[in-house]
Amino acid sequence: MVHPARHTSTLEAIGAGAYVVDEQGRIVAANSRAARMLGRAADDLIGQDAHELLHRGPHGERLTPTQCSMRQAFHARRPAQAEEDYFARADGSVLPVSWMIAPYTTDGDDVTRTLVVFYTSQGAHKAGRPREQAAEPLSELERLALLAETTTQLTSTLDVDEAMRRLVALVLPRLADWAVIDLITERDEVWRTAVVQADGDILVRHEDLEGPMPPVPEESQMPLSRALRGLASTLADPDTYRRAAPDSGITAEQRRLFEATGIHSAAIAPLRSSRQVLGALTLGRTEKSGIFTVADLPLVEDMARRAAVALDNARLYQRQRAVAETMQNHLLPQMPRVPGLQMTVRYLPAPDASQVGGDWYDAFTLSDGATALAIGDVVGHDLEAAAGMAQLRNVLRAYAWSQQEPPSRIVQRLDEAIRPITDVTMATLILARVEQTDDGQWELTWTNAGHPPPLLITHDGLAHYLTDGHGLLLGTGVHAPRPDATTPLPPGSTLLLYTDGLIEAPGHTLDEGLNRLRQHAAALAHRPLPSFTDQLLRRVHPPGHDDVALLTLRTPPTAR
C-alpha cells in the first residue's frame, strides 16, 4: 500500500492544483495548492467523494454522474481533459477550472488510483471571481515559426555563450519577462549562467543573481531540482518555494530568485540532450503578464530540447578544440638561444575547432653549428593534422641533423619519405638555414615547398618577399630536384615566416593579403621584436578561419 504522505510529497512538486482519488472516487491525497484554490484545509479534502464535493455546473448546481465528463472518464479508467469545468469552493462559490486526469498503478500495488491536475481556466470572469489571467497563447503558426527560428539560431553557432545569448533573445519578451539558465558543468557543478530581464525590448542582465549553485539533490521533488535531474518540466510560483522550509540549497536559491525578481509564474524545463542532462531553463512572468499553464509546457520543453542539442554540440566542439590546441602547443618546440639573433614565435588557433592543428614552426641548431628554421602547413585539420605535423617535423629534424646537406636536398629527402613513413598526404614547407659568413655577416639559405614566401624587412622599413627557391609542395609524388636560394640578412633586419592563415581572408585575393602584411610589417620595423610580432598580428587581423603560425627573426644592428 502506498502511504498518503508519499502521495502528498509528490503532489507538492506539481505546479498546479492536484489530488489523487482511489477506485471509489474518494480523495486520498491533495497538495496545498489544491486546498488553497478550493478554500479548504487539505485534511478536509481527504476521504471525501471528489464528485460529490467538487463537481458543479457553471451556476453551482450539482451534477449527476452522467452529466459530469470527469466522472465518466474516471469510471472508464481512461485519461481525459477539459478546458472549462467548475469546482465548488468552501464558501459556496464556483471556481472555473481546466483539468486533466490520468489513472495509474504503482509497483507492488495492484490498486488503480487516478491523478487529477487542475488550474484556473479562462472562464473565471463568467463566475464573477477574480482570476489569474493566463497569457495569450501563440497560434500554431507562431509556435512553429518560433521553433524553426530556435533551430536555425542555435545550430548556427558552436560557441556555448553565444548559443545561450541567442536562446535568451528568442524567449524574451516573446514568452516571458525573465529567463534563467542553469548549466551543469563538465565537473558536475551547477552554475547559474544567465538571469536576464526583458525591460520592454531591452534585455537587462542581472549578474548579481548569477554564479555557482549548490549541488543537485538526489531526492528533492522541487521543480528546479527535478529539471536538473532530467525529469519532467513543471510549473511553479512563489508559493512553491514559500510553503515549506527549503529541502536543499538549490531550493533556497530558487526561493531567493523568485523574491528578487518578482516572478509570479514560471515554467521550468530540463536542458536534456540525447547524451546527458546539461541544465535547466526557467521562464518567468510577472503578475501583469499572466500565468503559465500546463498548455504552455510543450512549447517550453521543445525549445529547451533544441537548446540542449545545440549546447551539447557546442561543448563537444569546444572540447575537441581544447584537445587539439593542447596537443598543438605541446608539440610546438621551444626556440633555441643563438648568440646575436633574436627569435619570437606565435601560434593562434582558429576559433573553429575543426580548423585547429595543421600549422607549425620549428627552429633548432644543426650539427655544424648553423641554425635551421622551418615553417609549414599540413593539409587537413583537427587532431589528425596535429599528429601528422609532429611526424613531419620529427623526420625533418632527423634528416637536417644527420645529412649536413643544403635545405633543398633535405626537403627532397623528406618529400620522398612523406608517404611511406608518415600519415601526411600533402604539406607546404619552408626550410631555411641561418649562419654567419667569414666577414661576420648573417646569411639565409632556404628552399620553399609550395608555402607563402618569407618576408624580409630592413631596419629602415624596406620590405620585400623572398620569392626565389620556390618548388612544388610535398606529397605530389613528383620528385624533381628542388632549388635553393641565398640572401644576406642586413644588420637589424627582420625575417618573417608565417602560414597562410595570416594572409587569407574571405572576399579578398591572396595578393591583397600579401600587400597588407608587407605594409604593416614595414611600418613596425623599428619596434622591438616581441612588440613587432604582437602588433603585426593585431593590425593584420587574421580573419579567424584558419590557425596561424608565425616565426620572426632579427639580426643584430651591426655586424660583428
C-alpha positions as CSV (number, residue, x, y, z in Angstrom):
1,M,0.0,0.0,0.0
2,V,1.3,3.5,-0.9
3,H,1.2,5.8,2.2
4,P,-0.8,9.0,1.6
5,A,2.2,11.1,2.8
6,R,4.2,9.8,-0.1
7,H,1.4,10.9,-2.5
8,T,1.3,14.3,-0.9
9,S,5.1,15.0,-1.1
10,T,5.0,14.1,-4.8
11,L,1.9,16.3,-5.5
12,E,3.7,19.3,-3.9
13,A,6.1,19.3,-6.9
14,I,3.3,19.8,-9.3
15,G,2.8,23.5,-10.2
16,A,-1.0,23.3,-10.2
17,G,-3.8,22.0,-8.0
18,A,-3.6,18.3,-7.8
19,Y,-5.2,15.4,-5.9
20,V,-5.4,11.6,-6.1
21,V,-8.6,9.6,-5.8
22,D,-9.0,5.9,-5.1
23,E,-11.1,3.3,-7.0
24,Q,-14.2,4.6,-5.3
25,G,-13.5,8.2,-6.2
26,R,-12.5,9.3,-2.7
27,I,-9.7,11.8,-2.3
28,V,-6.7,10.1,-0.7
29,A,-4.1,12.9,-1.1
30,A,-4.1,16.6,-2.2
31,N,-1.4,19.3,-2.5
32,S,-1.5,22.6,-0.7
33,R,-2.2,24.5,-4.0
34,A,-5.4,22.5,-4.5
35,A,-6.5,23.2,-0.9
36,R,-5.8,26.9,-1.3
37,M,-7.6,27.2,-4.7
38,L,-10.6,25.4,-3.2
39,G,-10.6,27.4,0.0
40,R,-10.4,24.3,2.2
41,A,-7.8,22.7,4.5
42,A,-6.1,19.8,2.9
43,D,-7.2,17.5,5.7
44,D,-10.8,18.4,5.0
45,L,-10.4,17.0,1.5
46,I,-9.1,13.6,2.5
47,G,-11.8,10.8,2.4
48,Q,-14.3,12.9,0.6
49,D,-16.0,11.8,-2.6
50,A,-14.5,14.1,-5.2
51,H,-17.5,14.2,-7.4
52,E,-20.0,15.0,-4.6
53,L,-17.7,17.6,-3.0
54,L,-16.4,19.4,-6.0
55,H,-18.0,18.8,-9.4
56,R,-20.5,21.6,-10.3
57,G,-22.2,23.3,-13.1
58,P,-21.5,27.0,-14.1
59,H,-24.1,28.3,-11.6
60,G,-23.1,26.0,-8.8
61,E,-25.7,23.3,-9.4
62,R,-24.8,19.7,-8.6
63,L,-24.2,17.4,-11.5
64,T,-25.3,13.8,-11.8
65,P,-22.5,11.3,-12.8
66,T,-23.9,11.2,-16.3
67,Q,-23.6,15.0,-16.6
68,C,-20.0,15.1,-15.4
69,S,-17.4,14.4,-18.0
70,M,-14.7,13.8,-15.4
71,R,-16.8,11.2,-13.6
72,Q,-17.4,9.4,-16.8
73,A,-13.7,9.3,-17.7
74,F,-13.0,8.1,-14.1
75,H,-15.3,5.2,-14.4
76,A,-13.9,4.3,-17.8
77,R,-10.4,4.3,-16.3
78,R,-9.0,6.4,-19.2
79,P,-7.1,9.7,-19.3
80,A,-9.1,12.8,-20.2
81,Q,-9.0,16.5,-20.0
82,A,-11.4,19.5,-20.3
83,E,-10.7,23.2,-20.9
84,E,-13.6,24.6,-18.8
85,D,-15.5,23.0,-15.9
86,Y,-16.4,24.1,-12.4
87,F,-15.3,23.1,-8.9
88,A,-17.2,24.1,-5.7
89,R,-15.2,26.2,-3.2
90,A,-15.8,26.0,0.5
91,D,-17.5,29.4,0.5
92,G,-20.2,28.2,-1.9
93,S,-18.7,30.0,-5.0
94,V,-17.6,28.1,-8.1
95,L,-14.1,28.0,-9.5
96,P,-13.8,27.7,-13.3
97,V,-11.0,25.2,-14.0
98,S,-9.3,23.3,-16.7
99,W,-8.4,19.8,-15.7
100,M,-6.6,16.6,-16.7
101,I,-6.9,13.1,-15.2
102,A,-4.8,10.0,-15.6
103,P,-5.3,6.6,-13.9
104,Y,-2.2,4.8,-12.7
105,T,-0.9,1.9,-10.5
106,T,2.4,1.8,-8.6
107,D,4.9,-1.0,-8.3
108,G,3.9,-3.7,-5.8
109,D,0.4,-2.3,-5.6
110,D,-2.5,-3.5,-7.8
111,V,-4.8,-0.7,-6.7
112,T,-5.7,1.8,-9.5
113,R,-5.7,5.4,-8.5
114,T,-6.4,8.5,-10.6
115,L,-4.4,11.7,-10.6
116,V,-6.4,14.9,-11.1
117,V,-4.5,18.1,-12.0
118,F,-6.4,21.4,-12.4
119,Y,-5.8,25.1,-12.7
120,T,-7.9,28.2,-13.1
121,S,-9.4,28.3,-16.6
122,Q,-10.1,31.3,-18.9
123,G,-13.8,31.2,-17.8
124,A,-13.2,32.7,-14.4
125,H,-14.7,36.1,-15.3
126,K,-18.0,34.3,-16.1
127,A,-18.3,33.2,-12.4
128,G,-17.7,36.7,-11.2
129,R,-14.5,35.8,-9.4
130,P,-11.0,37.4,-9.8
131,R,-8.7,35.0,-11.6
132,E,-5.1,34.5,-12.5
133,Q,-5.0,35.5,-16.2
134,A,-3.1,33.2,-18.5
135,A,-1.1,35.0,-21.1
136,E,-2.4,35.0,-24.7
137,P,-1.0,31.7,-26.2
138,L,0.8,31.7,-29.5
139,S,-1.1,30.4,-32.5
140,E,0.1,27.2,-34.1
141,L,1.7,29.1,-36.9
142,E,3.6,31.3,-34.5
143,R,4.6,28.3,-32.4
144,L,6.1,26.5,-35.5
145,A,7.8,29.7,-36.7
146,L,9.4,30.1,-33.2
147,L,10.6,26.5,-33.1
148,A,12.1,26.8,-36.6
149,E,13.8,30.1,-35.7
150,T,15.2,28.4,-32.5
151,T,16.7,25.6,-34.5
152,T,18.2,27.9,-37.1
153,Q,19.6,30.3,-34.5
154,L,21.1,27.8,-32.1
155,T,22.6,25.4,-34.6
156,S,24.4,28.1,-36.5
157,T,26.9,28.7,-33.6
158,L,29.4,26.4,-31.9
159,D,30.1,28.8,-29.1
160,V,28.3,28.0,-25.8
161,D,28.0,31.6,-24.6
162,E,26.6,32.8,-27.9
163,A,24.1,29.9,-28.0
164,M,22.8,30.9,-24.6
165,R,22.6,34.6,-25.6
166,R,20.5,33.6,-28.6
167,L,18.2,31.4,-26.6
168,V,17.5,34.3,-24.2
169,A,16.8,36.6,-27.1
170,L,14.4,34.1,-28.6
171,V,12.2,33.7,-25.4
172,L,12.3,37.3,-24.2
173,P,10.0,39.2,-24.3
174,R,8.0,36.9,-26.6
175,L,7.3,34.2,-24.0
176,A,8.3,35.6,-20.6
177,D,9.6,38.6,-18.6
178,W,12.6,36.7,-17.2
179,A,14.9,33.9,-18.5
180,V,17.1,32.0,-16.2
181,I,19.6,29.4,-17.4
182,D,21.3,26.9,-15.0
183,L,24.0,24.8,-16.6
184,I,25.7,21.7,-15.3
185,T,29.4,21.9,-15.9
186,E,31.6,19.1,-17.0
187,R,32.7,18.7,-13.4
188,D,29.0,18.2,-12.4
189,E,28.8,21.5,-10.8
190,V,25.7,23.7,-11.3
191,W,26.3,27.3,-12.5
192,R,23.6,29.9,-12.8
193,T,24.8,31.2,-16.2
194,A,22.2,33.8,-17.1
195,V,19.5,35.8,-15.3
196,V,18.0,38.2,-17.8
197,Q,15.0,40.5,-17.6
198,A,13.0,41.9,-20.5
199,D,12.5,45.6,-19.9
200,G,10.4,46.3,-22.9
201,D,12.6,45.4,-25.9
202,I,15.8,45.9,-23.8
203,L,17.3,42.8,-22.2
204,V,18.9,43.5,-18.8
205,R,21.3,41.0,-17.3
206,H,21.3,40.6,-13.5
207,E,24.8,39.4,-12.7
208,D,24.2,39.6,-9.0
209,L,21.8,36.7,-9.3
210,E,24.2,34.6,-11.3
211,G,27.1,32.4,-10.2
212,P,27.7,28.9,-8.6
213,M,24.8,27.0,-7.2
214,P,24.6,24.2,-4.6
215,P,24.8,20.6,-5.9
216,V,21.7,18.9,-7.4
217,P,19.8,17.0,-4.7
218,E,19.1,13.4,-5.4
219,E,15.7,13.2,-3.7
220,S,14.1,16.7,-3.9
221,Q,10.8,16.9,-5.7
222,M,11.0,20.6,-6.1
223,P,10.7,21.8,-9.8
224,L,14.3,23.0,-10.5
225,S,15.8,20.0,-8.7
226,R,13.7,17.7,-10.8
227,A,14.6,19.5,-14.0
228,L,18.3,19.4,-13.2
229,R,18.0,15.6,-12.9
230,G,16.4,15.5,-16.3
231,L,12.8,14.8,-15.1
232,A,9.6,16.4,-16.4
233,S,9.1,20.1,-16.8
234,T,6.9,21.8,-14.2
235,L,5.0,25.0,-13.4
236,A,6.0,27.0,-10.3
237,D,5.1,30.1,-8.5
238,P,6.4,31.9,-5.3
239,D,4.2,29.7,-3.1
240,T,6.0,26.6,-4.5
241,Y,9.1,27.8,-2.6
242,R,7.4,29.6,0.3
243,R,5.1,26.9,1.7
244,A,7.8,24.9,3.4
245,A,11.3,25.1,4.6
246,P,13.8,24.6,1.7
247,D,14.7,20.9,1.3
248,S,18.1,21.7,-0.4
249,G,20.4,24.5,-1.2
250,I,19.1,24.8,-4.7
251,T,15.6,25.2,-3.4
252,A,16.8,28.1,-1.2
253,E,18.5,29.8,-4.1
254,Q,15.3,29.4,-6.2
255,R,13.2,31.0,-3.5
256,R,15.7,33.9,-3.4
257,L,15.4,34.2,-7.2
258,F,11.6,34.5,-7.0
259,E,11.8,37.1,-4.3
260,A,14.4,39.1,-6.1
261,T,12.8,39.1,-9.5
262,G,9.1,39.3,-8.6
263,I,8.4,36.2,-10.8
264,H,4.7,35.4,-10.3
265,S,4.5,32.3,-12.6
266,A,7.3,30.1,-14.0
267,A,7.8,27.2,-16.4
268,I,10.9,25.1,-15.7
269,A,12.2,22.6,-18.2
270,P,15.3,20.4,-18.3
271,L,18.0,21.1,-20.9
272,R,18.5,17.5,-21.9
273,S,20.3,16.1,-24.9
274,S,20.3,12.5,-26.1
275,R,23.6,12.0,-24.1
276,Q,23.1,13.8,-20.8
277,V,21.3,16.5,-18.8
278,L,23.0,19.8,-19.4
279,G,21.0,22.1,-17.1
280,A,17.6,23.7,-16.8
281,L,15.7,26.6,-18.4
282,T,13.4,28.8,-16.2
283,L,11.0,31.2,-17.9
284,G,9.3,33.6,-15.5
285,R,6.4,36.0,-15.8
286,T,5.5,38.9,-13.5
287,E,1.9,39.3,-12.3
288,K,1.0,41.8,-15.0
289,S,1.9,39.3,-17.7
290,G,-0.4,36.5,-16.7
291,I,0.5,32.9,-15.7
292,F,1.9,29.9,-17.4
293,T,-0.4,27.0,-17.8
294,V,0.1,23.3,-18.5
295,A,-0.7,24.1,-22.1
296,D,2.5,26.2,-22.3
297,L,4.8,23.4,-21.2
298,P,5.1,21.5,-24.6
299,L,6.5,24.6,-26.3
300,V,8.9,25.4,-23.5
301,E,10.1,21.7,-23.5
302,D,10.5,21.8,-27.2
303,M,12.7,24.9,-27.1
304,A,14.7,23.5,-24.2
305,R,15.3,20.3,-26.1
306,R,16.6,22.2,-29.2
307,A,18.8,24.4,-27.0
308,A,20.2,21.3,-25.3
309,V,21.2,19.7,-28.6
310,A,22.9,22.9,-29.7
311,L,24.6,23.3,-26.3
312,D,25.8,19.7,-26.4
313,N,27.2,20.1,-29.9
314,A,29.0,23.3,-28.9
315,R,30.5,21.6,-25.8
316,L,31.7,18.7,-27.9
317,Y,33.2,21.1,-30.4
318,Q,35.0,23.2,-27.8
319,R,36.3,20.0,-26.1
320,Q,37.8,18.9,-29.4
321,R,39.3,22.4,-29.9
322,A,40.8,22.3,-26.4
323,V,42.3,18.9,-27.0
324,A,43.7,19.9,-30.4
325,E,45.1,23.2,-29.0
326,T,46.7,21.4,-26.1
327,M,48.3,18.8,-28.4
328,Q,49.5,21.5,-30.8
329,N,51.0,23.6,-28.0
330,H,52.8,20.6,-26.5
331,L,54.1,19.6,-29.9
332,L,55.4,23.1,-30.9
333,P,59.0,23.5,-29.8
334,Q,60.9,26.0,-27.6
335,M,63.2,28.3,-29.6
336,P,67.0,27.8,-29.3
337,R,69.2,30.5,-28.0
338,V,71.5,31.7,-30.8
339,P,74.1,34.4,-29.9
340,G,73.4,37.6,-31.8
341,L,70.0,36.6,-33.1
342,Q,66.5,37.3,-31.6
343,M,63.6,35.0,-32.3
344,T,59.9,35.2,-31.5
345,V,57.2,32.7,-32.3
346,R,53.4,32.9,-32.0
347,Y,50.6,30.4,-32.6
348,L,47.0,31.5,-32.9
349,P,44.4,28.6,-33.0
350,A,41.4,29.1,-35.2
351,P,38.1,29.7,-33.4
352,D,36.6,26.8,-35.3
353,A,37.8,23.6,-33.6
354,S,37.8,21.7,-36.9
355,Q,40.4,24.1,-38.2
356,V,43.0,23.6,-35.4
357,G,46.1,21.5,-35.8
358,G,47.9,21.8,-39.2
359,D,50.2,24.8,-38.8
360,W,53.6,24.5,-37.2
361,Y,57.1,26.1,-36.8
362,D,60.4,24.9,-35.7
363,A,64.0,26.2,-35.0
364,F,66.9,24.1,-33.9
365,T,70.7,24.1,-34.0
366,L,72.3,21.9,-36.7
367,S,75.3,19.6,-36.2
368,D,77.6,22.1,-38.0
369,G,76.5,25.0,-35.7
370,A,74.2,26.7,-38.2
371,T,70.5,27.4,-37.2
372,A,67.6,25.7,-39.0
373,L,64.3,27.5,-39.4
374,A,61.2,25.8,-40.6
375,I,57.5,26.6,-41.0
376,G,54.8,24.5,-42.6
377,D,51.2,23.6,-43.0
378,V,49.9,20.1,-43.1
379,V,46.9,19.6,-45.4
380,G,43.9,18.8,-43.2
381,H,42.8,19.9,-39.7
382,D,42.0,18.7,-36.2
383,L,43.9,16.1,-34.3
384,E,44.9,14.1,-37.3
385,A,46.6,17.1,-38.8
386,A,48.4,17.8,-35.4
387,A,49.6,14.3,-35.3
388,G,50.8,14.5,-38.9
389,M,52.6,17.7,-38.2
390,A,54.5,16.1,-35.4
391,Q,55.6,13.2,-37.6
392,L,56.7,15.6,-40.4
393,R,58.7,17.8,-38.0
394,N,60.5,14.8,-36.4
395,V,61.5,13.3,-39.8
396,L,62.7,16.8,-41.0
397,R,64.8,17.2,-37.8
398,A,66.4,13.8,-38.2
399,Y,67.4,14.4,-41.9
400,A,68.6,18.0,-41.2
401,W,70.8,17.0,-38.3
402,S,72.3,13.9,-39.9
403,Q,72.8,14.7,-43.5
404,Q,74.5,18.2,-43.4
405,E,73.2,19.0,-46.9
406,P,71.6,22.1,-48.4
407,P,67.9,22.8,-47.5
408,S,66.8,21.7,-51.0
409,R,68.3,18.2,-50.6
410,I,66.9,17.8,-47.1
411,V,63.4,18.7,-48.3
412,Q,63.8,16.4,-51.3
413,R,64.5,13.5,-48.9
414,L,61.5,14.5,-46.8
415,D,59.3,14.5,-49.8
416,E,60.4,11.0,-50.8
417,A,59.7,9.7,-47.3
418,I,56.4,11.6,-46.5
419,R,54.0,9.0,-47.8
420,P,55.8,5.7,-46.8
421,I,56.6,6.7,-43.2
422,T,54.1,9.4,-42.2
423,D,50.3,9.8,-42.2
424,V,50.6,13.2,-44.1
425,T,49.2,13.3,-47.6
426,M,50.3,16.8,-48.6
427,A,52.0,19.7,-46.9
428,T,53.8,23.0,-47.6
429,L,57.1,23.9,-46.0
430,I,60.0,26.4,-45.9
431,L,63.3,25.1,-44.6
432,A,66.0,27.7,-44.1
433,R,69.5,27.8,-42.8
434,V,70.9,30.8,-41.0
435,E,74.6,31.2,-40.4
436,Q,77.4,33.8,-40.2
437,T,79.8,34.3,-43.0
438,D,83.6,34.7,-42.5
439,D,83.2,38.5,-42.5
440,G,80.6,38.4,-39.7
441,Q,77.5,39.0,-41.9
442,W,74.4,36.9,-41.4
443,E,73.1,34.8,-44.4
444,L,69.9,33.0,-45.2
445,T,69.7,29.9,-47.4
446,W,66.3,28.4,-48.0
447,T,64.0,26.3,-50.1
448,N,60.3,26.7,-50.4
449,A,57.9,23.7,-51.0
450,G,54.7,25.5,-52.0
451,H,54.5,27.8,-49.0
452,P,53.8,31.6,-48.8
453,P,57.2,33.4,-49.3
454,P,59.2,34.7,-46.5
455,L,59.2,38.5,-45.9
456,L,62.4,40.4,-45.2
457,I,62.2,43.9,-43.6
458,T,65.3,46.1,-43.3
459,H,65.8,48.3,-40.2
460,D,64.8,51.3,-42.4
461,G,61.4,49.7,-43.3
462,L,62.1,48.4,-46.8
463,A,60.1,45.2,-47.1
464,H,60.2,42.6,-49.9
465,Y,59.2,39.0,-50.3
466,L,61.8,36.3,-50.9
467,T,60.2,34.6,-53.9
468,D,63.2,32.6,-55.1
469,G,63.9,29.0,-54.2
470,H,60.2,28.0,-54.9
471,G,59.2,24.4,-55.7
472,L,56.3,22.0,-55.5
473,L,54.5,21.3,-52.3
474,L,55.2,18.0,-50.5
475,G,53.3,14.8,-51.3
476,T,52.6,15.3,-55.0
477,G,54.6,12.2,-56.0
478,V,56.8,14.3,-58.3
479,H,60.4,14.1,-57.0
480,A,62.2,16.6,-59.2
481,P,65.3,18.4,-57.9
482,R,64.5,21.4,-55.7
483,P,66.1,24.8,-55.8
484,D,67.9,26.7,-53.1
485,A,68.2,30.5,-52.8
486,T,70.5,32.6,-50.7
487,T,70.3,36.2,-49.5
488,P,72.2,38.3,-46.9
489,L,70.4,39.4,-43.8
490,P,71.3,43.1,-43.3
491,P,72.1,44.3,-39.8
492,G,68.9,45.0,-37.8
493,S,66.7,43.3,-40.4
494,T,63.7,41.2,-39.6
495,L,62.8,37.9,-41.2
496,L,59.1,36.8,-41.1
497,L,58.0,33.2,-41.7
498,Y,54.2,32.7,-41.5
499,T,51.4,30.4,-42.5
500,D,48.5,31.2,-44.9
501,G,46.0,32.0,-42.1
502,L,47.8,35.4,-41.8
503,I,47.1,36.5,-45.3
504,E,43.9,34.7,-46.5
505,A,40.5,36.3,-45.9
506,P,37.1,35.6,-47.5
507,G,36.4,38.1,-50.2
508,H,40.0,39.2,-50.7
509,T,42.7,38.0,-53.1
510,L,45.9,36.5,-51.9
511,D,47.8,39.4,-53.4
512,E,45.7,41.8,-51.2
513,G,46.6,39.8,-48.1
514,L,50.4,39.8,-49.0
515,N,50.3,43.6,-49.6
516,R,48.6,44.2,-46.3
517,L,51.1,42.1,-44.5
518,R,54.1,43.8,-46.2
519,Q,52.7,47.3,-45.5
520,H,52.2,46.8,-41.8
521,A,55.4,44.9,-41.3
522,A,57.4,47.8,-42.9
523,A,55.6,50.3,-40.6
524,L,56.6,48.3,-37.5
525,A,60.2,47.7,-38.4
526,H,61.5,49.9,-35.6
527,R,59.6,48.1,-32.9
528,P,61.4,45.6,-30.5
529,L,60.9,42.1,-31.9
530,P,58.2,40.9,-29.4
531,S,56.2,44.1,-29.9
532,F,56.7,43.9,-33.7
533,T,55.2,40.4,-33.7
534,D,52.3,41.1,-31.5
535,Q,51.4,44.4,-33.2
536,L,51.6,42.8,-36.6
537,L,49.2,40.1,-35.6
538,R,46.9,42.8,-34.1
539,R,47.0,45.0,-37.2
540,V,46.7,42.4,-39.9
541,H,43.7,41.0,-38.2
542,P,43.8,37.3,-39.2
543,P,40.2,36.5,-40.4
544,G,40.0,33.6,-38.0
545,H,39.0,30.8,-40.4
546,D,42.4,29.1,-40.0
547,D,45.1,28.8,-37.4
548,V,48.2,30.9,-37.7
549,A,51.9,30.1,-37.0
550,L,54.4,32.9,-37.1
551,L,58.2,32.9,-36.6
552,T,60.2,36.1,-36.6
553,L,64.0,36.5,-36.5
554,R,66.1,39.7,-36.2
555,T,69.8,40.1,-36.8
556,P,72.0,42.3,-34.6
557,P,72.1,46.0,-35.5
558,T,75.7,45.9,-36.5
559,A,77.8,43.2,-38.0
560,R,80.4,41.6,-35.7
